Amino acid sequence: MAQEARREEYQIELRNADHSAKLALDAQEIIVSDLTKLYSTI
């Protein structure tokens, strides 16, 4: 039972880490897009 609870907790941590990584990637893509627009007008 305790092992199952730890496994579930680990799965939740993995999902949270995956979600955080996706958010970071989305933010980077927005920054690159904004910088590309900025420098293409110069």
HUNOR-V405493 format. One record per residue. N is the residue number from 0. RES is the residue in one small letter. PSI is psi in whole degrees, -180 to 180 (999 if undefined). OMEGA is omega in whole degrees, -180 to 180 (none if undefined). Layout:
BEGIN
N|RES|PSI|OMEGA ; N|RES|PSI|OMEGA
END
This chain:
BEGIN
0|m|-46|-180 ; 1|a|-38|179 ; 2|q|-40|179 ; 3|e|-40|178 ; 4|a|-41|178 ; 5|r|-40|180 ; 6|r|-43|179 ; 7|e|-42|178 ; 8|e|-41|179 ; 9|y|-41|178 ; 10|q|-40|178 ; 11|i|-43|178 ; 12|e|-41|178 ; 13|l|-43|179 ; 14|r|-41|178 ; 15|n|-42|179 ; 16|a|-41|179 ; 17|d|-43|179 ; 18|h|-43|179 ; 19|s|-41|179 ; 20|a|-41|179 ; 21|k|-41|178 ; 22|l|-41|179 ; 23|a|-42|179 ; 24|l|-43|177 ; 25|d|-43|180 ; 26|a|-41|178 ; 27|q|-41|180 ; 28|e|-38|178 ; 29|i|-43|179 ; 30|i|-46|180 ; 31|v|-43|179 ; 32|s|-46|180 ; 33|d|-43|180 ; 34|l|-38|178 ; 35|t|-44|178 ; 36|k|-44|-179 ; 37|l|-50|-175 ; 38|y|-17|178 ; 39|s|-15|179 ; 40|t|-7|-178 ; 41|i|999|none
END
